[in-house]
């Protein structure tokens, strides 16, 4: 479960913070291991243990740009598994995760998103993902990528009713495990709960009104003429308007 809060920095850029809470479960099946010299660690049936964890993340974004930093497992409980005569405790190591992406609108239907992801994994050094995603009408997505120390990645997802998401991803696996591992498969089912976004009202252009003031006077004695008719003609579009002077000969026209 993830909760996020978004703040508008400017009309274009947003700052978001998020906290995820989850439960994980680990299993060790010693009866599935093929060995030549048995010991207490493997002389057992399947052992299972679980725990809770929390992830923390911050993201700076616009409609096209995303730059984020997160710390997975900022806190977690360590599961203990009985392996033969020994009790073993396993800790989930904390690491830094950073990413940057930019959306390019190819046309009204397709959107291309290149992405760069960096991870500082303890014991393995830095890992970098270089990916590119192609999305059709914000419904169907295809992602291809390459991970250093690892290899090829591919993923596809489908979003429907603006709420549900189905996804599948395949990771070819670390090169050191070639011939042993067939890679990893991941399946995703997501459901999104959120407030409907308010449509932004178009900005009203500031209107400036201009007025022409004048006076009609008698040419001989400069006395203002009451109820004189003045015709004003627009030399640009040919339109005209007629105004009438007041008792002092003054008139005003927009």
C-alpha positions in Angstrom: 0.0 0.0 0.0 1.4 3.4 -1.1 0.4 6.9 0.0 1.6 9.9 -1.9 1.2 13.7 -1.4 1.8 16.2 -4.2 2.7 19.8 -4.0 2.6 22.4 -6.8 5.9 24.2 -6.8 4.9 26.3 -9.9 2.2 26.0 -12.5 4.4 23.5 -14.3 6.4 21.6 -11.7 5.3 19.4 -8.8 7.1 17.9 -5.7 5.8 14.6 -4.4 6.6 12.5 -1.4 5.5 8.9 -0.9 5.6 6.1 1.7 4.9 2.4 0.9 4.2 -0.3 3.5 4.2 -4.0 2.6 4.7 -7.5 3.7 7.2 -10.0 2.3 7.7 -13.7 2.7 10.8 -15.9 2.2 11.0 -19.6 1.9 13.9 -22.1 1.9 13.3 -25.5 0.6 16.2 -27.7 1.5 14.5 -30.8 0.2 14.8 -29.4 -3.4 18.6 -29.0 -3.2 20.7 -31.6 -5.0 23.8 -32.3 -2.8 26.6 -34.8 -2.5 27.5 -34.2 1.1 24.5 -33.6 3.3 24.5 -31.5 6.5 22.1 -30.0 9.0 21.3 -27.0 6.8 19.8 -29.2 4.1 18.3 -32.0 6.2 14.9 -30.4 6.6 11.7 -29.6 4.8 10.6 -26.2 3.6 10.9 -23.3 6.0 9.0 -20.0 5.6 9.1 -16.7 7.4 8.0 -13.1 6.7 8.2 -9.5 7.8 7.0 -6.0 7.1 8.9 -3.2 5.3 8.6 0.5 4.4 9.8 2.4 1.4 10.3 6.2 1.1 10.5 8.3 -2.0 10.6 11.9 -3.3 10.0 13.0 -6.9 10.2 16.3 -8.8 8.1 16.3 -12.0 6.3 18.1 -14.7 4.0 16.8 -17.4 7.0 15.4 -19.3 9.9 15.2 -16.8 10.4 12.9 -13.8 13.4 13.0 -11.4 13.1 10.8 -8.3 15.1 9.4 -5.4 13.9 6.6 -3.2 15.2 4.4 -0.3 13.6 0.9 -0.5 13.3 -0.9 2.9 14.1 2.2 4.9 12.8 0.1 7.7 12.0 -3.7 7.9 11.8 -6.6 10.2 14.2 -9.5 9.7 12.7 -12.9 9.2 14.2 -15.9 11.1 14.2 -19.3 9.4 15.0 -22.6 11.2 17.6 -24.4 9.0 18.3 -27.8 10.5 19.7 -27.3 13.9 20.5 -23.6 13.3 18.3 -20.5 13.5 19.2 -18.0 10.8 18.1 -14.4 10.6 18.0 -12.7 7.2 18.1 -8.9 6.8 16.8 -6.9 3.8 19.6 -4.5 2.9 18.9 -0.9 2.3 20.0 0.8 -0.9 19.6 4.1 -2.9 17.4 4.2 -6.0 17.4 7.2 -8.4 15.7 7.6 -11.7 15.1 10.2 -14.5 12.7 10.0 -17.4 11.2 12.2 -20.1 8.0 11.7 -22.1 8.1 12.5 -25.9 4.7 12.8 -27.6 5.3 11.1 -31.0 1.7 11.9 -32.1 -1.8 11.8 -30.6 -1.7 8.1 -30.0 1.9 7.2 -29.1 4.3 8.3 -26.4 8.0 7.4 -26.1 9.7 7.5 -22.6 13.4 6.9 -22.2 14.5 6.2 -18.6 17.7 5.9 -16.6 17.7 4.1 -13.2 20.6 4.0 -10.8 20.9 1.6 -7.8 23.6 1.4 -5.2 23.2 -2.2 -4.0 25.4 -3.4 -1.1 27.7 -6.2 -2.0 27.1 -5.8 -5.7 28.1 -2.2 -6.5 26.2 0.2 -8.7 23.6 -1.1 -11.1 22.3 1.0 -14.0 19.2 0.3 -16.0 18.8 1.9 -19.5 15.2 1.5 -20.7 12.8 2.9 -23.3 9.0 2.5 -23.1 6.4 3.0 -25.9 2.8 3.6 -24.8 -0.3 3.6 -26.9 -3.2 5.9 -25.8 -2.1 5.5 -22.2 -3.5 1.9 -22.2 -0.9 -0.5 -23.7 2.8 -0.2 -22.8 5.9 -2.0 -24.0 9.3 -1.6 -22.3 12.7 -2.8 -23.4 15.9 -2.3 -21.4 19.4 -3.3 -20.5 20.8 -3.7 -17.0 24.5 -3.6 -16.2 25.8 -6.8 -14.6 22.6 -8.4 -15.6 21.4 -8.3 -19.2 18.1 -7.9 -21.1 14.8 -6.8 -19.6 11.3 -6.7 -21.3 7.9 -5.8 -19.9 4.4 -5.2 -21.2 1.4 -3.8 -19.3 -2.3 -3.0 -20.0 -4.4 -0.4 -18.2 -8.2 -0.4 -18.5 -11.0 1.6 -16.9 -8.3 4.1 -15.8 -8.1 2.1 -12.6 -6.8 -1.5 -13.3 -3.4 -2.5 -14.6 -2.1 -5.9 -15.6 1.6 -6.3 -16.3 4.3 -8.9 -17.0 8.1 -8.5 -16.9 10.9 -10.8 -17.8 14.5 -10.4 -16.6 17.2 -12.5 -18.3 19.1 -12.9 -15.1 22.7 -12.2 -14.0 25.3 -13.3 -16.5 27.1 -15.2 -13.7 24.0 -17.4 -13.4 23.7 -18.4 -17.1 23.1 -22.1 -17.4 21.7 -22.2 -13.9 18.9 -19.7 -13.9 16.3 -19.2 -16.6 15.8 -15.6 -15.5 12.9 -14.1 -13.5 9.2 -13.6 -14.3 7.1 -11.0 -12.6 3.3 -10.6 -12.8 1.5 -7.4 -11.7 -2.1 -6.6 -10.9 -2.7 -3.0 -9.8 -5.7 -1.0 -8.7 -5.5 2.8 -8.3 -7.6 4.8 -5.9 -7.3 8.6 -6.3 -9.3 11.8 -6.5 -10.5 12.9 -9.9 -8.2 15.6 -11.3 -9.8 19.0 -11.6 -9.7 20.4 -15.0 -7.7 23.6 -15.1 -9.8 26.6 -16.1 -8.4 28.5 -19.0 -6.6 31.6 -18.0 -8.7 34.7 -18.6 -6.9 37.3 -20.7 -6.8 40.7 -19.1 -9.1 43.0 -21.0 -8.2 46.7 -21.3 -10.8 49.2 -22.3 -9.9 52.4 -24.0 -12.1 55.6 -24.1 -12.1 58.7 -26.2 -13.1 61.9 -24.5 -13.8 65.1 -26.4 -15.7 68.4 -26.5 -17.7 70.1 -29.2 -17.5 73.9 -29.0 -18.8 76.8 -30.9 -16.0 78.0 -33.2 -16.7 81.7 -32.5 -17.2 81.8 -28.7 -15.9 78.4 -27.6 -19.1 77.6 -25.8 -19.9 73.9 -25.5 -22.7 72.7 -27.7 -25.4 70.7 -26.0 -26.9 67.6 -27.8 -24.5 67.8 -30.7 -24.1 64.5 -32.7 -20.6 63.2 -33.2 -19.9 60.3 -35.6 -16.7 58.4 -34.9 -15.4 56.1 -37.7 -12.9 53.2 -37.3 -10.5 53.6 -40.2 -9.3 50.0 -39.7 -12.5 48.0 -40.2 -14.9 50.8 -41.4 -17.2 50.5 -38.4 -18.8 53.7 -37.0 -20.6 54.8 -33.8 -22.5 57.9 -32.9 -22.4 59.7 -29.6 -24.2 62.8 -28.3 -22.7 65.6 -26.2 -23.9 66.6 -22.8 -25.0 70.1 -21.7 -21.4 71.3 -21.7 -20.6 69.8 -25.1 -18.5 66.9 -23.6 -18.8 63.4 -25.0 -17.1 60.0 -24.2 -16.9 56.9 -26.5 -15.4 53.4 -26.0 
